[in-house]
Amino acid sequence: MPLHQQLLRGAIISNSIEGLDRLYRSDHRIQYDILEVTADFEPDLSNYQVLIAPNGTDHVALYRMRDRIRAFLDRGGALLCCDGWFTDWVPGNRWVMDNSKKTIDVRYILREDPFGVNDQFNIRDLNFSHGISGWWACGYIEAAPGAKVLIEDTWQRPLVVVDEATTNGIMVLSASGPLADLSYATTDDSKAYEAMSNLYKALINLILLRTPKEKVV
């Protein structure tokens, strides 16, 4: 089947965030379903290849289902987390909240890119929103051994990590840097907005190439 006809199914974790369905647009690559967090949240992931934890995710709920998520990944699933996970549910990787650095000194730097992501977005445009730096990510990631650091900050701290070493699947993680087809109203700077959107699309393309198209069961 041609690449453009290979459709992924993505499950988006929702903490009742208004407008989430407008931020993620189903297309020829991926079809999204929104899974609302409930008191007894134990979703069946067997019909999905991609699990997305957007900004504002309920990390307490995901911690309760961490074994289910690990099993999903070990069966070849993909995780895209673009929120700072303050509970230990992401296998092998840890998000660290740190605001000790001045945002005026923050720059986003491409570190290693064996996936060709840099050809699909402009990292220079991600650095500033209306002339203000440090607007996008928050804190940094302690990456798992063997994970690839795609983007780092001024102090060589990982901000976007691609981990294909910890599980049988793929994890794409950002240090609380929002990623979606459309903006979270994080910025209305057209260049920063476009860079964020294009980075998301590039990462989805990466997941598309790395993830089996059959059900992860």
C-alpha positions, 0 to 999 in steps of 0.5 A: 500500500502506498505510504499516503494510504497507510492510515494510523489511528491515534488516541488523544488523552483529554482532560476535558480541554475545550477545543482539543478536537480543533487542535488535532486534525485527522487527515490521510496519515492519521485518524484521531479519537479523543479519550476523555479521562474519567474516574475509572479511566482504563481505555482499550488501546488495542485499536490504536497505533499512537497514543498522544498526551497533549498539553494539559494531560492528567498525569495522575490518570496516566500513572494509574495506567502506566502498565497498560501504556508500557504494554502498548509500547512493548507491542510496537505502539507509539507515544507522543507526549508534549506535556511535562509529565510530573508522574513516573508513567513514561518508561525510561525518561524523566521530565524535570521542571526547572525555571532556574535559567533566564528565558532571555538566554534560552535557544532551541538547538538541533542536536542530532537528526537522523530522521530528517525532521529539520528538513520539515520545519525551521527551528530558527522560527521556533526560538522567538515569539514576538521577539521573546525567547524561551516561550515554548518548552519548560524544564528539560528531559533526562533522556533514557540511555540510547534515546536520540536527543532531537532538540536541546537548549542553550545548556545542552539539556534535552527538549525533544527526545525520540526513544526507540531503545527503551521499549519495542515501540517509539516514544516522542517526548517534548519538555512540555513544549506544546505540539499540535496541528494548530496552536494552543493559543501559546503564540500568535506569532505567525512564524513561531506558530508555523514552526510549532505546527510543522514540527508536530507534522514532522514528528507524526511523519516520523511515527508513521514511518516507524509504526506498524499500520496493523492494530497493536494488539 
